[in-house]
Amino acid sequence: MAKLTIEGGHQLSGEIKISGAKNSAVALLPAAILAKEKSTIFNVPEIRDIEYLIDIMNLLDCKVTHKNDALIIDNTNLQNKPIPEELSVQMRASYYFMGALLAKFGRVEMSFPGGCNIGARPIDIHIKGFEELGAHVEIIKNRYIITANKLVGKRIYFDFPSVGATINIMLAATGAYGTTIIENAATEPEIVNVASFLINMGIEVRGAGTKKIEIVGTKETKNGIVEVFPDRIETGTFVIMGALIGKDLRIKGIIKEHNEALFMKLDEIGVKYQIDEDVMTISKCENLKATNIKTLVFPGFPTDLQQPITTLLTQADGKSIIEETIYENRFKNTYDLNRMGAQTNILTLNKLEIKGPRKLVGAKVIATDLRGGASLLIAGLIAEGTTEIENSEYIQRGYSNLVTKLTNVGAKIEITE
């Protein structure tokens, strides 16, 4: 297990470049097997989840080559093989191979996907969508076996606009006869990124980024090229750090439209910043004000920033309330925040109270999930003394070159195995 050690109280000054979006990249890699022979994905983040996906692609006899920040994926010898539990359990995004392999071969066999323990995250919507397209789904012990003699395009309505289900059904629909229409689709930027890749392969996709997406299936794909969007969650995490301990910290790779919900809340809290094109400049902000936040699907406030902004609100004057509407087990980070001096209280299963401002003091803490670990990392940067974060491999699943980026702007942080 990995451990992060942070010496708190050091200003962050200089420039941080935002890496490619984790939530796009982990969908683009499985989508790459739909290309005719080769595809190239630029701006791929160096994170653990990408390593896990490459392991699965190697199992399927894809040749994956690194070239700077790009991955070149050669499907020439692609084979459809069962994906075992030791690979699928590493991250939730392994389920994108369901849609891609089903489209490509009409069959997929894999164990349950894994990922962070942040609450119930069933894939019922995915399974229902596959069945609507004509697939037969069997669940034997902990394995899915999904088969289809013929996938046929259909109008599919989602009860909830799930990002994962939207992408997975988009991938499966590329191999269906006719047109598939997804109603109440997710609208996140990652959907648009995946759609751009599919379009580049010669697949007809309309409406990505809206509630209604149309995909025209085809077996005649081309080689594909795509660039991963900058990561809006990484952006938000570094912006929060800058508001707490920055000194003219420059954050490069901002896409303002992807982060509007965050910026609106920062304005309410009293955070001052300047954006010039794709660069934000931000310094430590005094006299922060409490606020209320409710997580929602895009374009609402992202659940993945709920835990990082909790740390910011420990330094705001007054009582803040966070309502988590996406996952029901996403306050576990608060136990260790309280050990560091924060004053938070879980009011209900999905509602958190934060009182501030509170002085934080370094402590030995444990990351229980990716974004919860980021919350503790931010706390460690502003705390008095030294903070040690056990299980920090969780954090490395979602933040590319994190230690190097923070060290380069003045943080005192190191990682040990």
C-alpha positions as CSV (number, residue, x, y, z in Angstrom):
1,M,0.0,0.0,0.0
2,A,1.1,3.5,-0.7
3,K,1.4,6.4,1.8
4,L,1.4,10.1,1.1
5,T,3.3,12.3,3.6
6,I,2.5,16.0,3.5
7,E,4.2,18.8,5.4
8,G,1.5,21.5,5.7
9,G,1.5,25.2,5.4
10,H,3.6,25.7,2.3
11,Q,2.2,28.1,-0.3
12,L,1.5,26.8,-3.8
13,S,3.0,29.1,-6.5
14,G,3.8,28.5,-10.2
15,E,1.8,26.7,-12.8
16,I,-0.1,23.4,-12.9
17,K,-1.2,21.9,-16.2
18,I,-4.4,19.9,-16.0
19,S,-4.2,16.4,-17.4
20,G,-6.7,14.5,-19.5
21,A,-10.0,13.6,-17.9
22,K,-10.0,10.3,-16.0
23,N,-13.7,9.8,-16.7
24,S,-13.2,10.3,-20.5
25,A,-10.0,8.3,-20.8
26,V,-11.4,5.2,-19.0
27,A,-14.3,5.1,-21.6
28,L,-12.2,6.0,-24.6
29,L,-9.8,3.0,-24.2
30,P,-12.5,0.3,-24.3
31,A,-14.1,2.3,-27.2
32,A,-10.9,2.0,-29.1
33,I,-11.5,-1.7,-29.8
34,L,-14.3,-0.6,-32.1
35,A,-11.9,0.9,-34.6
36,K,-11.0,-0.9,-37.7
37,E,-7.4,-1.6,-36.9
38,K,-5.6,1.2,-35.0
39,S,-6.6,4.2,-33.0
40,T,-4.7,7.0,-31.2
41,I,-5.8,8.7,-28.0
42,F,-3.9,11.9,-27.0
43,N,-3.6,13.5,-23.6
44,V,-4.1,10.3,-21.7
45,P,-3.6,10.8,-17.9
46,E,-0.9,8.7,-16.2
47,I,-3.2,7.1,-13.6
48,R,-3.7,3.7,-12.1
49,D,-7.0,3.1,-13.8
50,I,-5.4,3.5,-17.2
51,E,-2.8,0.8,-16.3
52,Y,-5.6,-1.5,-15.3
53,L,-7.5,-1.0,-18.6
54,I,-4.3,-1.6,-20.5
55,D,-4.0,-4.9,-18.7
56,I,-7.4,-5.9,-19.9
57,M,-6.5,-4.8,-23.5
58,N,-3.4,-6.9,-23.3
59,L,-5.5,-9.9,-22.3
60,L,-7.6,-9.3,-25.4
61,D,-4.4,-9.3,-27.5
62,C,-4.5,-5.6,-28.3
63,K,-1.1,-4.0,-28.7
64,V,-0.9,-0.8,-26.7
65,T,2.1,1.5,-27.4
66,H,2.9,4.7,-25.4
67,K,4.2,7.7,-27.3
68,N,4.6,10.7,-25.0
69,D,1.1,11.4,-23.6
70,A,-0.6,9.3,-26.4
71,L,-1.7,5.7,-26.5
72,I,-1.6,3.9,-29.9
73,I,-3.9,0.9,-29.8
74,D,-3.6,-1.8,-32.5
75,N,-6.7,-4.1,-32.7
76,T,-5.3,-6.3,-35.5
77,N,-5.1,-9.4,-33.3
78,L,-8.0,-8.6,-31.1
79,Q,-9.6,-11.7,-29.4
80,N,-12.8,-11.9,-27.4
81,K,-11.9,-13.5,-24.1
82,P,-13.5,-13.7,-20.7
83,I,-12.3,-10.9,-18.5
84,P,-11.5,-12.4,-15.1
85,E,-12.3,-10.9,-11.7
86,E,-8.7,-10.0,-10.9
87,L,-8.8,-7.5,-13.7
88,S,-12.4,-6.3,-13.7
89,V,-12.5,-5.7,-9.9
90,Q,-9.7,-3.1,-10.1
91,M,-12.0,-0.3,-11.3
92,R,-15.6,0.3,-12.2
93,A,-14.8,1.5,-15.7
94,S,-14.0,-2.1,-16.8
95,Y,-17.7,-2.4,-17.5
96,Y,-17.2,-0.3,-20.7
97,F,-15.8,-3.5,-22.3
98,M,-19.4,-4.9,-22.0
99,G,-20.7,-2.5,-24.6
100,A,-17.7,-2.5,-26.8
101,L,-17.2,-6.3,-26.9
102,L,-21.0,-6.8,-27.4
103,A,-20.9,-4.5,-30.4
104,K,-17.8,-6.1,-31.8
105,F,-18.4,-9.8,-31.2
106,G,-22.0,-10.2,-30.0
107,R,-20.8,-11.7,-26.8
108,V,-19.0,-10.6,-23.6
109,E,-18.2,-12.5,-20.5
110,M,-16.7,-10.7,-17.5
111,S,-16.8,-10.5,-13.7
112,F,-18.5,-7.8,-11.7
113,P,-16.7,-4.4,-12.1
114,G,-15.0,-2.9,-9.0
115,G,-14.1,0.6,-8.0
116,C,-14.4,2.9,-4.9
117,N,-16.8,1.9,-2.2
118,I,-18.9,5.1,-2.2
119,G,-22.3,3.5,-2.1
120,A,-24.6,1.3,-4.2
121,R,-23.8,1.7,-7.8
122,P,-25.8,-1.0,-9.6
123,I,-25.5,-1.4,-13.4
124,D,-29.2,-2.3,-13.9
125,I,-29.6,0.6,-16.4
126,H,-26.7,-0.8,-18.5
127,I,-28.2,-4.3,-18.4
128,K,-31.7,-3.1,-19.3
129,G,-30.3,-1.2,-22.2
130,F,-28.4,-4.2,-23.6
131,E,-31.6,-6.2,-23.3
132,E,-33.6,-3.5,-25.1
133,L,-31.1,-3.9,-28.0
134,G,-31.7,-7.6,-28.2
135,A,-29.0,-9.1,-25.9
136,H,-29.6,-11.9,-23.5
137,V,-28.0,-11.4,-20.1
138,E,-27.1,-14.2,-17.7
139,I,-25.6,-13.7,-14.2
140,I,-23.8,-16.8,-13.0
141,K,-22.3,-16.3,-9.5
142,N,-20.2,-13.1,-9.9
143,R,-20.0,-13.2,-13.7
144,Y,-22.0,-11.5,-16.5
145,I,-22.5,-13.4,-19.8
146,I,-24.1,-11.2,-22.4
147,T,-24.9,-12.6,-25.8
148,A,-26.7,-11.4,-28.9
149,N,-27.3,-13.1,-32.3
150,K,-28.3,-9.7,-33.6
151,L,-28.4,-6.3,-32.0
152,V,-31.2,-4.0,-33.3
153,G,-31.5,-0.3,-32.7
154,K,-34.3,0.9,-30.5
155,R,-35.6,3.9,-28.6
156,I,-34.3,3.5,-25.0
157,Y,-35.4,5.6,-22.0
158,F,-33.2,5.9,-18.9
159,D,-35.0,6.3,-15.6
160,F,-31.8,8.1,-14.4
161,P,-29.3,9.9,-16.7
162,S,-26.3,7.7,-15.8
163,V,-23.0,8.6,-17.4
164,G,-21.8,5.0,-17.4
165,A,-25.0,3.6,-18.9
166,T,-25.1,6.3,-21.6
167,I,-21.6,5.6,-22.8
168,N,-22.1,1.8,-22.5
169,I,-25.3,1.8,-24.6
170,M,-23.7,4.2,-27.1
171,L,-20.8,1.6,-27.5
172,A,-23.2,-1.3,-27.8
173,A,-25.4,0.6,-30.3
174,T,-22.5,1.0,-32.7
175,G,-22.9,-2.7,-33.5
176,A,-26.7,-2.7,-33.8
177,Y,-28.7,-2.7,-37.0
178,G,-30.5,0.6,-37.5
179,T,-30.7,3.6,-35.2
180,T,-30.7,3.6,-31.4
181,I,-32.1,6.6,-29.6
182,I,-31.2,7.2,-26.0
183,E,-33.8,9.4,-24.1
184,N,-32.9,11.1,-20.8
185,A,-29.2,10.5,-21.6
186,A,-26.5,12.0,-19.4
187,T,-25.1,15.3,-20.7
188,E,-21.6,15.3,-19.1
189,P,-18.6,16.5,-21.2
190,E,-17.2,12.9,-21.1
191,I,-20.2,11.8,-23.3
192,V,-19.2,14.4,-25.9
193,N,-15.6,13.2,-25.8
194,V,-16.6,9.6,-26.5
195,A,-19.0,10.6,-29.2
196,S,-16.2,12.6,-30.9
197,F,-14.1,9.5,-31.0
198,L,-16.9,7.4,-32.4
199,I,-17.6,10.0,-35.1
200,N,-14.0,10.0,-36.0
201,M,-14.2,6.3,-36.6
202,G,-17.0,6.9,-39.1
203,I,-19.9,6.1,-36.8
204,E,-22.9,8.4,-37.0
205,V,-23.7,10.0,-33.6
206,R,-26.0,12.9,-33.1
207,G,-27.0,14.8,-30.0
208,A,-24.2,14.0,-27.6
209,G,-24.3,16.5,-24.7
210,T,-28.1,16.7,-24.9
211,K,-30.8,14.5,-23.3
212,K,-31.4,12.8,-26.6
213,I,-28.6,10.9,-28.4
214,E,-28.9,9.0,-31.7
215,I,-26.4,6.3,-32.9
216,V,-26.6,4.6,-36.3
217,G,-24.9,1.2,-36.1
218,T,-22.3,0.1,-38.5
219,K,-19.7,-2.7,-38.9
220,E,-17.6,-0.5,-41.3
221,T,-15.6,1.5,-38.9
222,K,-12.4,3.4,-39.6
223,N,-9.2,4.0,-37.6
224,G,-9.9,6.7,-34.9
225,I,-8.1,9.6,-33.4
226,V,-9.2,11.6,-30.3
227,E,-7.8,13.9,-27.6
228,V,-9.0,13.5,-24.0
229,F,-10.6,16.7,-22.6
230,P,-8.9,18.4,-19.6
231,D,-10.1,16.8,-16.4
232,R,-12.8,19.1,-14.8
233,I,-12.6,17.2,-11.5
234,E,-8.8,17.6,-11.3
235,T,-9.3,21.3,-12.3
236,G,-11.7,21.7,-9.4
237,T,-9.4,20.0,-6.9
238,F,-6.5,22.3,-7.8
239,V,-8.7,25.4,-7.8
240,I,-9.8,24.5,-4.2
241,M,-6.1,24.1,-3.2
242,G,-5.3,27.5,-4.7
243,A,-8.2,29.2,-2.8
244,L,-6.8,27.8,0.4
245,I,-3.0,28.0,0.0
246,G,-2.2,29.5,-3.4
247,K,-0.1,32.5,-4.2
248,D,-0.7,33.6,-7.8
249,L,-1.1,29.9,-8.6
250,R,-1.7,29.4,-12.3
251,I,-3.9,26.5,-13.4
252,K,-3.7,25.8,-17.1
253,G,-6.3,23.8,-19.1
254,I,-9.5,25.4,-17.7
255,I,-12.6,24.8,-19.8
256,K,-15.0,27.3,-18.1
257,E,-18.1,25.7,-19.5
258,H,-17.3,22.4,-17.8
259,N,-16.9,24.0,-14.4
260,E,-19.6,26.6,-14.2
261,A,-21.4,25.0,-11.2
262,L,-18.2,25.0,-9.2
263,F,-17.3,28.6,-10.2
264,M,-20.8,29.8,-9.1
265,K,-20.3,28.2,-5.7
266,L,-16.8,29.7,-5.3
267,D,-18.3,33.1,-6.1
268,E,-20.8,32.6,-3.3
269,I,-18.1,31.5,-0.9
270,G,-16.0,34.6,-1.7
271,V,-13.2,33.0,-3.7
272,K,-11.4,35.5,-6.0
273,Y,-9.8,34.3,-9.2
274,Q,-9.0,35.4,-12.7
275,I,-9.5,33.4,-15.9
276,D,-7.6,34.4,-19.2
277,E,-8.5,32.0,-22.0
278,D,-7.7,28.6,-20.5
279,V,-5.6,29.8,-17.5
280,M,-6.9,30.6,-14.0
281,T,-4.8,32.6,-11.6
282,I,-5.8,32.2,-7.9
283,S,-4.4,33.0,-4.5
284,K,-5.4,32.2,-0.9
285,C,-8.7,33.8,-0.1
286,E,-9.5,35.3,3.3
287,N,-13.0,35.7,4.9
288,L,-14.6,32.7,3.1
289,K,-18.3,32.4,3.6
290,A,-20.4,29.3,4.3
291,T,-22.8,28.0,1.7
292,N,-25.2,25.2,0.8
293,I,-24.4,22.7,-1.9
294,K,-26.5,20.0,-3.6
295,T,-24.8,17.6,-5.9
296,L,-26.6,16.9,-9.2
297,V,-25.9,15.4,-12.6
298,F,-24.2,17.8,-15.1
299,P,-24.5,20.7,-15.4
300,G,-25.2,20.7,-11.6
301,F,-22.5,20.6,-8.9
302,P,-20.5,17.4,-9.5
303,T,-20.6,14.7,-6.9
304,D,-16.8,14.1,-7.5
305,L,-16.1,17.5,-6.1
306,Q,-18.3,17.2,-3.1
307,Q,-15.6,15.7,-0.9
308,P,-12.8,18.1,-1.9
309,I,-15.0,21.2,-1.4
310,T,-15.9,19.9,2.1
311,T,-12.3,20.7,3.1
312,L,-12.7,24.2,1.7
313,L,-15.8,24.7,3.7
314,T,-14.1,23.8,7.0
315,Q,-12.3,27.2,6.5
316,A,-15.5,29.2,5.8
317,D,-17.2,31.3,8.4
318,G,-20.5,29.8,9.5
319,K,-22.5,26.7,8.9
320,S,-22.5,25.0,5.5
321,I,-24.8,22.1,4.4
322,I,-24.0,19.6,1.7
323,E,-26.7,17.4,0.3
324,E,-25.4,14.4,-1.7
325,T,-28.0,13.2,-4.1
326,I,-25.9,10.8,-6.3
327,Y,-24.2,8.4,-3.9
328,E,-25.3,7.5,-0.3
329,N,-21.9,6.6,1.1
330,R,-19.7,9.6,0.3
331,F,-19.1,11.2,3.7
332,K,-16.5,8.7,5.0
333,N,-13.7,11.3,4.6
334,T,-15.3,13.4,7.3
335,Y,-14.3,11.1,10.1
336,D,-10.6,11.8,9.4
337,L,-11.3,15.5,8.7
338,N,-12.7,15.7,12.2
339,R,-9.6,14.0,13.6
340,M,-7.6,16.8,12.0
341,G,-9.8,19.4,13.7
342,A,-12.7,19.9,11.4
343,Q,-16.2,20.2,12.8
344,T,-18.5,18.2,10.6
345,N,-21.7,16.3,11.4
346,I,-23.6,13.7,9.3
347,L,-27.2,14.8,9.7
348,T,-28.8,12.1,7.6
349,L,-27.6,9.5,5.1
350,N,-27.2,12.2,2.4
351,K,-26.8,15.5,4.3
352,L,-23.6,16.9,5.9
353,E,-23.2,19.9,8.2
354,I,-19.8,21.7,8.3
355,K,-19.0,24.5,10.8
356,G,-16.1,26.8,10.3
357,P,-13.6,28.2,10.3
358,R,-11.5,25.5,12.0
359,K,-7.8,25.2,12.4
360,L,-6.6,21.8,11.0
361,V,-3.7,19.9,12.5
362,G,-1.7,17.1,10.7
363,A,-2.6,13.5,11.6
364,K,-2.4,9.9,10.4
365,V,-5.4,9.3,8.2
366,I,-6.7,6.7,5.7
367,A,-8.1,7.3,2.2
368,T,-11.2,5.2,1.8
369,D,-11.9,6.3,-1.8
370,L,-10.5,8.4,-4.6
371,R,-12.2,11.8,-3.9
372,G,-12.3,11.3,-0.2
373,G,-8.5,10.9,-0.4
374,A,-8.3,14.1,-2.3
375,S,-10.2,15.8,0.5
376,L,-7.7,14.6,3.0
377,L,-4.8,15.7,0.8
378,I,-6.1,19.2,0.6
379,A,-6.5,19.2,4.4
380,G,-2.9,18.0,4.8
381,L,-1.7,20.9,2.6
382,I,-3.3,23.5,4.9
383,A,-2.8,21.8,8.2
384,E,-0.3,22.6,10.8
385,G,2.4,19.9,11.0
386,T,2.6,16.6,9.1
387,T,-0.2,14.5,7.6
388,E,0.2,10.9,6.6
389,I,-2.4,9.4,4.2
390,E,-2.5,5.6,4.1
391,N,-4.1,3.8,1.1
392,S,-3.1,6.8,-1.1
393,E,-3.2,4.5,-4.1
394,Y,-6.9,5.4,-4.2
395,I,-5.8,9.0,-5.0
396,Q,-3.4,7.9,-7.7
397,R,-6.3,6.3,-9.5
398,G,-7.6,9.7,-10.5
399,Y,-4.8,12.3,-10.4
400,S,-2.0,12.1,-12.9
401,N,1.6,12.9,-11.7
402,L,0.0,14.3,-8.5
403,V,3.2,14.4,-6.4
404,T,5.3,15.9,-9.1
405,K,2.7,18.6,-10.0
406,L,2.4,19.7,-6.3
407,T,6.1,19.5,-5.6
408,N,6.8,21.8,-8.6
409,V,4.6,24.5,-7.2
410,G,6.0,24.4,-3.7
411,A,4.2,21.6,-1.7
412,K,6.3,19.4,0.6
413,I,4.9,16.0,-0.3
414,E,6.3,12.6,-0.9
415,I,5.0,9.1,-1.6
416,T,6.3,5.8,-0.3
417,E,5.2,2.3,-0.9
